[in-house]
Amino acid sequence: MDQFNQDIYKELLADNRFALWASGRNEADDLYWEQWKKSRPDSIHPFNEACRTVRMLNFKSPEISSKEVSERWLQSKKKMKLRLVPQFSSDAIFWYRRIAGILILPLLLITLWFFYNHRQLKSDFIRISDYSQKKTIRVVAPLGGQLDVELPDGSKAWLNSGSEINYPVYFAQGEREVEIKGEVYFRVFKSDKMFVVKNPGPTIKVYGTEFNVHAYPDENEITVALAKGKIALEENGRDLMMSPGEIAIFDKTIGDLAIKKSDIYPYTCWREGKYIFRDVPLGAILKTLERRYHVKIRLDDPDLSQFKYNATINGEPLEQILKLMTFSAPIKYEYKRYQMKADGSYSQAEVKLWRDTSKILNPKK
Amino acid sequence: MDHGNKIGSDNFGNWQKFLDGDREALGNIFRRYFSDLVAYGMKIIHSDDVVKDHIQELFVRLWERRSRLGAVQNVKVYLLISLKNDLLQTGRKTRYDPLNRTTEDSPFVISFEDFLIEREQEVALAKQVVSCLEKLTARQREVIYLRFYHNLDFLQLAEILEMNVQSVRNLLFRSLEKIRKEVDGGDIHHPGNMGLILFNLFGHKKNKAEPR
């Protein structure tokens, strides 16, 4: 199968609707997939391969009667009644573990920090800064990498390349506040305490929800995309509410905040390694590539940055992406790989793009 | 790409009620996921009694510690991870069997009995797939099982396997490539295979496990 077909094959196998149908567990979709095949006749080959793969891996459920399940549940319930764990000792163990956990982390991190201080390889590093009363943890995702962080209340934050989050070691009474720069996807654990995200744009306030913040200090536009729950954005002293399926765009240069309904998948798919660009100027795409692949990209002709693209990037090697770009825009590129320097460290990879004057311009403004 | 989660409720409501003290809500969760947990657990520890006992213990502990639990994003994933950690710890304790020394910490075993076989033709195929799976690593078997039996998406797989999403994708697709190449390497356009596949897809009804 050539490269193109592989993508369809993988897309199908990643799709639960397809997997359930292909294994025979959802005949209701027979018509849907028939129509899918009719409308995409050149995808029949990968489609059939995907079907074959799913059929090969058709596992069965263990044979357990519902009687047995009910009996085991009754047994479990009996054990729940019998075991009267004294409240105090189990709580003490819980707190002991929690405090020990909090101590182990700083010690381990300090050790790692010394160890990795010299290296410039792709490793995640964490710095602990001591602000007057409360210890604050600062986590930075390096360029070219991503990482996720679990916050003190069980909430989770996914950091995209070149992003950072600052949060206290524990959340004090009545509030949960973190500070970020860059692009972070949050899954906030539901609680009575408001969760506050300070960032280069409008402060975000939530109670329990999932959303993506895109707020790099070197970009003019800051966006927030809401997947679940409710968010309030603070602007000029008042709170603007957002509902799921909406995005907020804040323009730093003019201080304008707009909220509108939108497909939010392009704003959150980076966690899966995908980037979707719809009508995005080349300049912005290059910035994303710089961060994601940790390269320096130079555009010799600044006018080129206005060209708008529709593109989906799925973790392909950078050179492949650059090559594809030259097919739809009058540009040429030169790619210099990172090299090991005399002292053992690595220089950054560099890309130069310039206008290809031999091609006919195809302005897509 | 979310359909797997929508088919059959994800028990979010039951989990909330359980946290609020409703034990029967926990019972609903137990009944809903018991079979899935057994299927997964038995890949790690190959005795169904041990696995079932552990699952019961898990639920008893959940009940006792409910005041310290919070909302979970996906109940099934949470339970799978808890069970996995549980079984791995047990496995380490009992792994002093001099006759059966394995170097792998957590062997994930898929055997012939794990395959759904409805017709004669499928027996040979299943045997081939099993022998392929044996040549893979435990992790590769696990990602395949979690993807195609439990239908977890890549974010969920990343959580259970403690890898990042891109690595999970690579892990899954590379293992599938190995299987595809070895099993009946025939060309899909061969009329025999085509007929078999079409027949399997559209030629039978019922007797399939309910959507999970």
Contacts between the chains, C-beta under 8 A, distances in Angstrom:
chain1	res1	chain2	res2	distance
A	10	B	169	7.6
A	10	B	173	6.0
A	13	B	147	7.8
A	13	B	172	7.9
A	13	B	173	7.8
A	13	B	176	7.3
A	14	B	1	6.5
A	14	B	153	7.4
A	14	B	154	6.6
A	14	B	169	7.9
A	15	B	1	5.5
A	15	B	3	7.6
A	16	B	1	6.6
A	16	B	2	7.3
A	16	B	3	4.7
A	16	B	4	3.1
A	16	B	5	7.6
A	16	B	7	8.0
A	16	B	151	5.0
A	16	B	153	6.8
A	17	B	1	7.9
A	17	B	3	3.9
A	17	B	4	7.7
A	19	B	4	7.3
A	19	B	147	7.7
A	19	B	148	6.5
A	19	B	151	5.9
A	20	B	3	7.0
A	20	B	4	6.7
A	20	B	7	6.6
A	20	B	151	6.7
A	20	B	211	6.1
A	22	B	201	7.3
A	23	B	148	7.4
A	24	B	200	7.7
A	24	B	201	7.1
A	24	B	204	7.2
A	24	B	208	5.2
A	25	B	208	5.6
A	25	B	209	6.9
A	25	B	210	7.6
A	25	B	211	4.9
A	25	B	212	7.8
A	26	B	7	7.3
A	26	B	211	6.2
A	27	B	205	7.3
A	30	B	202	7.2
A	45	B	188	6.8
A	48	B	188	5.1
A	48	B	194	7.7
A	48	B	197	6.8
A	49	B	180	7.4
A	49	B	188	6.1
A	51	B	197	6.2
A	51	B	201	6.5
A	52	B	180	7.7
A	52	B	188	6.7
A	52	B	193	7.8
A	52	B	197	6.0
A	53	B	176	5.8
A	53	B	179	7.6
A	53	B	180	6.4
A	54	B	148	6.6
A	55	B	197	6.7
A	55	B	200	5.8
A	55	B	201	7.6
A	56	B	125	6.7
A	56	B	129	5.2
A	56	B	179	6.7
A	56	B	183	6.2
A	57	B	129	7.1
A	57	B	144	6.2
A	57	B	148	4.3
A	57	B	179	8.0
A	58	B	115	6.6
A	58	B	116	4.8
A	58	B	148	7.8
A	59	B	39	7.6
A	59	B	110	7.7
A	59	B	114	5.3
A	59	B	115	6.3
A	59	B	116	6.4
A	59	B	145	6.8
A	59	B	148	6.6
A	59	B	149	4.3
A	60	B	114	6.6
A	60	B	115	6.5
A	60	B	116	3.8
A	60	B	209	6.5
A	61	B	35	5.5
A	61	B	36	7.9
A	61	B	39	6.2
A	61	B	209	4.7
A	61	B	212	7.8
A	62	B	35	6.0
A	62	B	38	5.0
A	62	B	39	5.2
A	62	B	42	7.0
A	62	B	48	7.3
A	64	B	34	6.9
A	64	B	35	5.3
A	64	B	38	6.3
A	66	B	31	7.6
A	69	B	30	7.5
A	69	B	31	5.5
A	69	B	34	5.0
A	69	B	35	7.3
A	70	B	31	7.3
A	72	B	30	7.9
A	72	B	34	7.0
A	72	B	52	6.3
A	72	B	55	7.7
A	72	B	56	5.7
A	73	B	27	5.4
A	73	B	30	5.0
A	73	B	31	6.5
A	73	B	34	7.9
A	73	B	59	8.0
A	75	B	56	6.1
A	76	B	30	7.0
A	76	B	56	4.5
A	76	B	59	5.1
A	76	B	60	5.4
A	77	B	23	7.0
A	77	B	27	7.5
A	79	B	56	7.2
A	79	B	57	8.0
A	79	B	60	4.8
A	80	B	23	7.4
A	80	B	60	5.4
A	80	B	63	5.0
A	80	B	64	7.0
A	83	B	60	7.1
A	83	B	64	7.0
A	85	B	64	5.9
A	90	B	64	7.6
A	90	B	65	7.8
A	94	B	68	6.4
A	146	B	164	6.7
A	147	B	164	8.0
A	153	B	70	7.9
A	154	B	70	5.2
A	187	B	73	6.4
A	189	B	70	5.3
A	189	B	71	6.3
A	190	B	70	7.4
A	190	B	71	4.9
A	191	B	70	7.8
A	208	B	71	7.0
A	271	B	155	6.6
A	271	B	165	6.4
A	272	B	154	5.8
A	272	B	155	6.9
A	272	B	165	5.1
A	273	B	165	5.5
A	273	B	166	4.5
A	273	B	169	7.1
A	315	B	166	5.5
A	315	B	169	7.6
